């Protein structure tokens, strides 16, 4: 015969306390320490598991926060995740992760899920910011923090990287070490990071008095394969290969290094390579990769803090007009062997 499922009534009887006292213990409300100990001891002995669904319906909380990103396998998002999760866990929240593939439609569905009480809040890092997505952000039924850039006036807190300055830091470094034929391998131009890094590269070249050779610019995905393909194409340039490659992220840079090694070229002697994001991969690649740190971990930590502020109700959960908070994380260049040599 199946063992009866314990309830708060059976726990109350076993502990010799009222049902109300048991309820207060499981809802985190004040009770005497002796009462709390007796209730928890009997709950453990009886194998009681609180009904999270029922508690959610009663409290109007799920104790869950969603984290929506383009690809959770990307080391940038993993760095964010490692910072977001412990911050939220310390306040009693579980983290639910969504990989959206960079599809605004998927991200809008996650936002609509807030209205269906799938989560109490959301940290989202969209790479394509469309009018429909902005509308969904403005109408979100729970607190939202965006990691990334949104247009001024968007009623949502956001934490952003200054990737334009980051590209300029990388470009200035390559020029300072004497590189003149600088190729650029970028991600999709219909994404916020792709568009901004392209504009920063062109502005930086203009400021340095260097024309942009379109034959030395390659656009693909934010993937290792794009770096390998882009490097192959740029090496075949009719006027000669580049002497440096600026890559829009570390994954692209690693793909470029694969191609350069296969072609028998020396890095950095023949071609210097710079990535962006300064992921863990940059420090263990061969050669180690010079990269622009965009503060992925810090952005995750700051976003979690902003969201907790809203969830606690100070400031209010929904930003009033003009009250949305913006945090910008400054970039820094981390110089390694792919531009200066030393560990090959």
Secondary structure, 3 states (H helix, E strand, C coil): CCCCCCCHHHHHHHHCCCHHHHHHHHCCCCCCHHHHHHHHHHHHHHCCCCCHHHHHHHHCCCCEEEEEECCCCCHHHHHHHHHHHHHHHCCCCEEEEEECCCCHHHHHHHHHHHHCCCCCEEEECCCCCCHHHHHHHHCCCCEEEEECCCCCCCCCEEEEECHHHHHHHHHHHHHHCCCCCEEEEECCCCCHHHHHHHHHHHHHHHHCCCCCCHHHEEECCCCHHHHHHHHHHHHCCCCCCCCEEEECCHHHHHHHHHHHHHCCCCCCCCCEEEEECCCHHHHHCCCCCEEEECCHHHHHHHHHHHHHHHHCCCCCCCCCCCCCCEEEECCEEECCHHHHCCCC
